[in-house]
Amino acid sequence: MVQSTVEAFGMSCDFEGEIIEILYDNLGVVNGDKIGKPFSDLLDGGSTGKTFDFIKKIQNEDAVYNWEFNLICEGELTPINVSGFLVDHKILIFGGRSIETVQLMDEMTRINNEQTNKLRGVMKYFAAYLREQESKENQIYAELGRLNNELTNAQRELTKKNIQLTKLNQQKEMLIKEVHHRVKNNLMIISSLLNLQSNYLKDEESKEIFKESQNRAKSMALIHERLYRSKDLKNIDFKEYITTLANDLYRTYVKDPSRVSLQMIIKDVNIDINSAIPLGLILNELITNSMKHAFPDGREGTVSISFEEKDDEFILKVSDDGIGFPSDLDYTKTNSLGMQLVTSLTSQINGKIELDRDHGTKFTLTFKELGL
């Protein structure tokens, strides 16, 4: 029960005027046994009709102020000032001695006004806060919309550029393939011309020089042929290239396949075109050298070729078990055009070449991809 310094009482009743709850009582008139009894039981016997009118008026008007009743207090009749309110389907009745009732109502009004003002202030704050948040959200949504439009336009432009770039790349690839195709054809024409020209030569040594030049042209033509047939215009499948070149040279220089065999251990390796052409010429010279000079006078043996990539280094080996490279000949200073080409082209690809004269001849070339 709420306590107050004002001599008054407060209670809640139902629509019939029966007491439901004692809110406070500083007059000492409302006992707990009064709960469930009519409010009129607290008054003198002549107030029953007036009490009925009081309850009815509260129901109709929601609030009634300053009704005078005679309250039975300690066996005596005490005039009281009573007000009633309809709140949440209950009737609240407040009463007290006339002057104190006014004080009570003033206090209640003051508290109510304070709470109302605080509530209004809170509502005003939240209303302003919500308006501010709504404004910020609208700004964010507007900015997101603008950014989304910009992104959509950028994506459209990027798609357009990608389509244009794809077309340009396709055109570029077609042109590069055409260049490789024409270079290959021109090299083959040069090879054919050398072959025709060699028919007019009587000197076997001169014919041999023409044949070697013809094979060099073929080795370069073979690379360009692989490139224009490949999807990758920058790299060449060197395993296929070595296999084709070695077999072509084998058919050219080995007249008796039962006497000289060809052995190849080639890993799947792709080589950049900048390294492929010099390497192809080196390979041509080394294979030609073994097949021409390693097995004279019906000697039998094997020409071996291996190629692999280890870590970031390529290793090419061309060897034979023939008569061996002359011990008194420095291959880096020989007058042989083939060996001069090998030395020059090895330097061109920043490689290193070594000669092993034990058990025949073995050249080992190591190099890294240009640009690494």
C-alpha positions in Angstrom: 0.0 0.0 0.0 1.4 3.4 -0.9 1.9 5.8 2.1 1.3 9.5 2.0 1.7 12.4 4.5 -1.7 13.7 3.5 -4.7 12.4 5.6 -6.6 10.8 2.9 -7.4 7.4 1.4 -7.4 5.9 -2.1 -8.9 2.7 -3.4 -9.8 1.0 -6.6 -13.3 -0.4 -7.2 -15.2 -2.3 -9.9 -18.1 -0.9 -11.9 -20.5 -1.9 -9.1 -18.6 0.2 -6.6 -17.1 -2.8 -4.7 -13.6 -2.3 -3.3 -10.9 -4.2 -5.1 -7.7 -2.8 -3.6 -6.7 -0.3 -0.9 -4.1 2.1 -2.5 -3.4 4.1 0.7 -5.2 5.1 3.9 -3.9 7.7 6.4 -7.4 8.2 7.9 -7.6 4.7 9.3 -11.1 4.1 7.9 -10.4 1.4 5.4 -9.6 -2.0 6.9 -8.6 -5.1 5.0 -11.9 -6.7 5.7 -13.6 -4.0 3.5 -12.2 -5.5 0.3 -15.0 -7.0 -1.7 -17.5 -4.7 0.1 -19.3 -1.7 -1.5 -17.7 1.7 -1.1 -21.1 2.9 0.4 -20.4 0.7 3.5 -17.8 3.3 4.6 -20.4 6.1 4.6 -23.4 7.0 6.6 -26.7 5.2 5.9 -28.2 8.1 4.0 -25.4 8.2 1.3 -26.4 5.0 -0.5 -28.3 6.7 -3.3 -25.7 9.4 -3.6 -23.0 6.8 -3.8 -24.8 5.1 -6.7 -25.1 8.4 -8.6 -21.3 9.1 -7.9 -20.3 5.7 -9.4 -22.6 6.1 -12.4 -21.3 9.6 -13.1 -17.7 8.3 -13.1 -18.7 5.6 -15.6 -20.3 8.2 -17.9 -17.8 11.0 -17.6 -14.5 9.2 -16.7 -13.8 11.7 -13.9 -15.8 13.3 -11.1 -14.4 15.9 -8.6 -15.2 17.2 -5.2 -18.3 15.3 -4.0 -19.1 15.7 -0.4 -19.8 12.5 1.7 -20.0 11.8 5.4 -17.4 9.1 6.3 -17.9 6.9 9.4 -14.5 7.2 11.2 -14.1 5.8 14.7 -17.8 5.9 15.2 -18.1 9.5 14.2 -19.2 11.1 11.0 -16.4 13.0 9.2 -17.1 15.2 6.2 -14.8 14.2 3.3 -14.2 15.5 -0.2 -14.2 12.6 -2.8 -13.1 12.4 -6.5 -13.3 9.5 -8.8 -11.6 8.5 -12.1 -12.1 5.7 -14.6 -8.7 4.1 -15.4 -8.1 0.8 -17.2 -11.7 -0.4 -16.6 -11.4 0.3 -12.9 -12.8 3.1 -10.8 -10.2 4.9 -8.6 -11.7 6.8 -5.7 -9.6 9.3 -3.6 -11.0 11.1 -0.5 -9.8 13.1 2.4 -10.7 16.0 4.7 -11.6 18.9 2.5 -8.5 21.0 2.6 -6.1 18.0 2.6 -8.0 16.5 -0.4 -7.2 19.7 -2.3 -3.6 19.3 -1.3 -3.6 15.7 -2.4 -5.1 16.5 -5.7 -2.6 19.4 -6.3 0.2 17.0 -5.5 -1.1 14.3 -7.8 -1.6 16.9 -10.5 2.0 18.2 -10.0 3.4 14.7 -10.2 1.3 13.9 -13.2 2.4 17.1 -15.0 6.0 16.3 -14.2 5.7 12.8 -15.5 3.8 14.1 -18.5 6.4 16.7 -19.3 9.2 14.2 -18.9 7.4 11.8 -21.2 6.8 14.5 -23.7 10.5 15.4 -23.5 11.5 11.8 -24.1 9.0 11.5 -26.9 10.3 14.7 -28.4 13.9 13.5 -28.2 13.1 10.2 -29.7 10.9 11.8 -32.4 13.9 14.1 -33.3 16.3 11.1 -33.1 14.1 9.0 -35.4 13.7 11.9 -37.8 17.5 12.3 -37.9 18.1 8.6 -38.4 15.5 8.5 -41.1 17.2 11.4 -42.8 20.6 9.7 -42.5 19.1 6.5 -43.8 17.6 8.3 -46.8 21.0 9.9 -47.5 22.6 6.5 -47.2 20.1 4.9 -49.5 20.5 7.7 -52.0 24.3 7.4 -51.9 24.0 3.6 -52.3 21.7 4.1 -55.2 24.2 6.5 -56.8 27.1 4.2 -56.2 25.1 1.2 -57.5 24.4 3.2 -60.7 28.0 4.1 -61.1 29.0 0.5 -60.5 26.5 -0.7 -63.0 27.8 1.8 -65.6 31.4 0.9 -64.8 30.5 -2.8 -65.2 28.9 -2.1 -68.6 31.9 -0.1 -69.7 34.2 -2.8 -68.5 32.2 -5.5 -70.3 32.3 -3.3 -73.5 36.1 -2.9 -73.1 36.6 -6.6 -72.4 34.7 -7.4 -75.6 36.8 -4.9 -77.6 40.0 -6.3 -76.0 39.0 -9.9 -76.7 38.4 -9.0 -80.4 41.8 -7.2 -80.5 43.5 -10.2 -78.9 41.8 -12.5 -81.4 43.0 -10.3 -84.3 46.4 -10.1 -82.8 46.6 -13.9 -82.4 45.5 -14.3 -86.0 48.1 -11.8 -87.2 50.9 -13.5 -85.1 49.8 -16.9 -86.4 49.9 -15.6 -90.0 53.4 -14.2 -89.3 54.6 -17.6 -88.0 53.0 -19.3 -90.9 54.7 -17.0 -93.5 58.1 -17.2 -91.7 57.8 -21.0 -91.8 56.9 -21.0 -95.5 59.7 -18.7 -96.3 62.2 -20.8 -94.4 60.9 -23.9 -96.2 61.3 -22.1 -99.5 64.9 -21.2 -98.5 65.5 -24.9 -97.6 64.1 -26.0 -101.0 66.2 -23.4 -102.8 69.3 -24.7 -101.0 68.4 -28.2 -102.0 67.9 -27.3 -105.7 71.1 -25.3 -105.7 73.1 -28.2 -104.2 72.1 -30.3 -107.2 74.4 -28.1 -109.4 77.3 -28.6 -107.1 80.0 -31.3 -108.0 82.0 -30.9 -104.8 80.7 -33.2 -102.0 82.0 -30.9 -99.3 80.0 -28.0 -100.8 76.9 -30.2 -101.0 77.3 -31.1 -97.4 77.5 -27.4 -96.4 74.2 -26.8 -98.4 72.6 -29.7 -96.7 73.5 -28.4 -93.2 72.2 -25.0 -94.1 69.0 -26.6 -95.4 68.6 -28.5 -92.1 69.1 -25.3 -90.1 66.4 -23.6 -92.0 64.1 -26.6 -91.4 64.8 -26.5 -87.7 63.7 -22.9 -87.5 60.7 -23.5 -89.8 59.6 -26.4 -87.5 59.5 -24.1 -84.5 57.3 -21.5 -86.4 55.1 -24.3 -87.6 54.5 -25.5 -84.0 53.8 -22.0 -82.9 51.1 -21.1 -85.5 49.4 -24.5 -84.8 49.5 -24.0 -81.1 46.9 -22.2 -78.9 49.8 -20.6 -77.0 51.7 -18.3 -79.3 54.4 -17.6 -76.8 55.5 -21.1 -75.8 56.2 -24.3 -77.7 55.9 -27.9 -76.7 59.6 -28.8 -76.9 59.1 -32.5 -76.4 57.2 -32.7 -79.6 59.7 -30.4 -81.3 62.8 -32.4 -80.3 61.1 -35.7 -81.3 60.3 -34.4 -84.8 63.6 -32.7 -85.4 65.7 -35.6 -84.2 63.7 -38.1 -86.3 64.1 -35.9 -89.4 67.8 -35.6 -88.9 68.1 -39.3 -88.2 66.4 -40.1 -91.5 68.7 -37.6 -93.3 72.1 -38.8 -91.9 71.7 -42.4 -90.8 71.6 -44.6 -93.9 71.6 -47.8 -92.0 69.1 -47.7 -89.0 70.3 -51.2 -87.9 73.8 -49.8 -87.3 73.0 -46.5 -85.5 70.0 -46.2 -83.1 68.3 -43.1 -81.7 67.3 -42.9 -78.0 65.3 -40.1 -76.6 64.2 -39.3 -73.0 62.3 -36.1 -73.2 60.1 -34.6 -70.5 57.0 -32.5 -71.2 58.4 -29.0 -71.2 57.2 -25.8 -72.7 59.8 -23.3 -73.9 59.4 -19.6 -74.6 59.9 -18.6 -78.3 62.9 -16.4 -77.4 64.7 -19.5 -76.1 63.2 -22.0 -78.5 64.7 -20.8 -81.8 68.3 -20.6 -80.5 67.9 -23.9 -78.6 66.5 -25.6 -81.8 69.5 -24.5 -83.8 71.9 -25.8 -81.0 70.0 -29.1 -80.9 70.3 -29.3 -84.7 74.0 -28.8 -84.7 74.7 -31.3 -81.8 72.5 -34.1 -83.2 74.0 -33.5 -86.7 77.5 -33.7 -85.4 76.9 -37.0 -83.6 75.1 -38.6 -86.6 77.7 -37.5 -89.1 81.0 -38.0 -87.3 80.5 -40.4 -84.3 80.2 -43.7 -86.3 82.6 -43.9 -89.2 83.6 -47.0 -91.2 80.4 -49.0 -90.3 80.8 -48.5 -86.6 77.7 -49.2 -84.5 76.3 -47.2 -81.6 73.6 -45.0 -80.2 72.8 -41.3 -80.3 71.0 -40.2 -77.1 69.0 -37.1 -76.4 67.5 -36.1 -73.0 65.8 -32.9 -72.0 64.2 -31.9 -68.6 63.5 -29.1 -66.3 64.9 -29.2 -62.8 64.0 -26.6 -60.3 64.1 -23.4 -62.5 66.8 -24.7 -64.8 66.6 -26.6 -68.2 69.0 -29.4 -69.0 69.7 -30.6 -72.5 72.0 -33.5 -73.2 73.1 -34.8 -76.6 75.5 -37.8 -76.4 76.8 -40.7 -78.4 79.0 -43.7 -77.7 81.0 -43.2 -80.9 84.7 -42.5 -81.5 84.6 -39.4 -79.4 85.4 -35.7 -79.9 89.0 -35.2 -80.8 91.0 -34.6 -77.7 93.2 -32.0 -79.2 90.3 -29.9 -80.5 88.8 -27.0 -78.5 85.2 -26.9 -79.7 84.9 -23.2 -78.5 87.7 -22.2 -80.9 87.1 -24.5 -83.9 86.6 -23.2 -87.4 83.5 -25.4 -87.7 80.5 -23.2 -88.4 78.3 -25.7 -86.5 80.3 -25.5 -83.3 80.6 -21.7 -83.6 76.8 -21.5 -83.8 76.5 -23.7 -80.7 78.9 -21.4 -78.7 77.3 -18.2 -79.9 73.7 -19.3 -79.4 74.5 -20.7 -75.9 75.7 -17.3 -74.9 72.6 -15.8 -76.5 70.3 -17.7 -74.1 72.7 -17.1 -71.1 73.4 -20.8 -70.9 76.4 -23.0 -70.1 77.6 -25.9 -72.2 80.1 -28.6 -71.1 81.8 -31.4 -73.1 82.4 -34.8 -71.6 84.8 -36.9 -73.8 84.6 -40.1 -71.8 82.9 -43.0 -73.6 82.2 -41.0 -76.7 80.9 -37.5 -76.8 78.4 -35.8 -74.5 77.4 -32.2 -74.6 75.4 -30.9 -71.6 73.6 -27.5 -72.0 72.1 -25.8 -68.9 70.1 -22.6 -69.1 67.2 -20.7 -67.5 64.2 -19.3 -69.2 65.1 -15.9 -70.6 63.7 -13.2 -68.3 63.8 -15.3 -65.1 
